């Protein structure tokens, strides 16, 4: 019996020690490191107005439907860009619903951007991201939308194209994925242009 109580005491002591270390000390160390090394990212990359009002996060897309804005990627998260319902459509490649939705999205994209009926359309312009929250669009998508945005805002196309370059994020570690344009940051920058 003495051995059982001794082992029980040791087990309870180790459980308490690991609970303090793994549920208290370690999370606190990670939080402190994040705050010290990259506080903006650790706090959600929040975007604020001049008066301090939070308008979103650079990591989460938002829906833009006006012709004066670059359209974000389609979102299947809740009613669109709902961070509490992050998800894709979950339609498979043989899904008729997916095929019909893409066909309708292609037609709408060509119409809104004044493209020819047979003009190629970037995949990210007509499909949702896996999370439904991605703020990035492809460079091809941004450059196809640029003439519409420039015309609607009465801006030179060169100004809009320069902003696309400014808000283009490079590949991850310069080798993974493709460059992408943060549509949310790009649209905010467009709103700040005064003629």
N, C-alpha and C positions, 0 to 999 in steps of 0.2 A: 504493500500500500504506500509505503514511503516513496518508492520509485515513481509511482503514478502521480502523486502530489508534486513531486519534484519536477517531473516532466510537464505537468500541467502548468505549474508556476513559470517554467521556462518558456513554454508556448505562449502564455498570456503576456509575459514580459516582451517577447519578441514581437508579438502582434501589436502591442502598444508602441514599441519603438518604431516599427515600420509604418504604423498609422501616422505617427507624428512626422516621420521623415517624408513619406510619400504623399500624405494628404495635407501637409502643412509646409514643411521646409522646402521641398522640391517645387511645388507650385509658386511659392513666394519667390524663390530664386529665379524661376523662369519669368515671372511677372516683372521683377526688378531688372533683370537683364534686358527684357524687351523695352522697358521704360527708359533705361539708360542708353541703349544702343540705337534704337529706332522708335522713338515715342509716337510719331505720327502713324506709322504702320501698326504699332501695337494697340493703338486706340481706334483702329478701324479706318484710317485714311479718310477722315471726315472732311467734307467740303462745306465751308461756311461762307456766308455773305459778309459784307463789310460790317454789318451790325451784329455779327456773331451768330446769326441764325443758321442752324445746320440744314443743308439742302440735299444731303446724300453722302455717298461714299464713292471714292474713285474706283473702288473694287466692285461696285454693283451698278448694273445698267439701269436705265430708266426709259420709259416709253416716250418717244417723240413722234408726233404725227403731223405736225405742221410742215408745209413745204419749205419753211425758212430754216429747218433743222435737218441734220443728218439723221436718217432713220436708224435706230438701233436694230440689233438682231431680234428676231421674233422670240417671244418668251412663252413657255408653257407653264411657268410657275404661278399657280393660283390664277388671279385675274391679270397677270402680267407683271413680272419683276417683283413678285411678292416673296421676300426673303424667308417667310415662315412656311412657304410651300415650294421650296426649291425642287425642281424636277424637270425632266424633259417630257416629250409626248409619249415616249415608250412605244411608238409605232415601229414595227419591224420593216425591213426593206421591201417586203412583199405586200405591205398594207395598202389597200385601196384608198383608205382615208388619208394616209400620208401622201400618196401619189396625187390625189385630188387637191389636197391643201397646197402642195408644192406647185401644181399647175396654176391654181388661182393666184398664189403669191407671185409667181413669175409674171403672169399677165398684169397684175397690179403694179409690180415694180417697173416693168417696161413702160406702162402708161404714166405713172407718176414722174418718171425720170426722162420722159420723152425719147425713149429708145425705139429702134426699129422692131417690128414684130418678131424678127428672127435673131435679134441681138443676144449674145451670150450674157447670162446673168450669174454672178458669183453665188456659190452654194450658200454662203453665210447670209445672203440677202433674203433667202426664201425658206431657210430651215432654222429651227430653234437650237440653241446650245443645250448641252446635256444638263446643265444646272438651271437654265432658264434665267440666269442672272448676269451673264457675261456682258461687260460694258464695251467690248472690243468688236470692231468690224474689220474686214480685210481691207488692204490698200486698194484692191480693185473695186470693191464696193464703195469705198469713200470717193475714189476718183470718178466713178459713174454718177454719184449723187452731187458732186461738186458744181457742175453747171446749173443744176436746178436751184441749189442753195444760193449760189452767187447771183443768179438772175432774180430770185425772190427778194433777196436782201439788197439788191442794187449795188453789189460789190464787184470789183474786178476779179475775174477767175484766178488770177495770179495770187491775190490776197488769200483766197480760200484755200488754194493749193499749198501755199506756204504754211497755213495753219494746220493742214493735214500732216505735213512733214513734221511740224513742231510736236504734234500730239501722237506721233507714231512711236510705239514701243518696239524695241528690237526683239529678236528671238531670245528665248530664255537661255542664259549662259552663252549667247551668241551662236548657238548651234541647234537648239531644239525648237520645233514649231516654225511658225511664220510670223513676220512682223504684223502687228495689229494696231489699229487706230482706236484710241479711247473716245468713243462717240460722245460720252457724257462730258468729258473735259473739253472736247472740241466745240460742242454746242455752247457750253458756258463761255468759252473764249469768244465765240461769234457774238454772243449777247453783249459782250463788253466793248465791242468795236463801236466807236462813235465817228460818224462822218461829218 
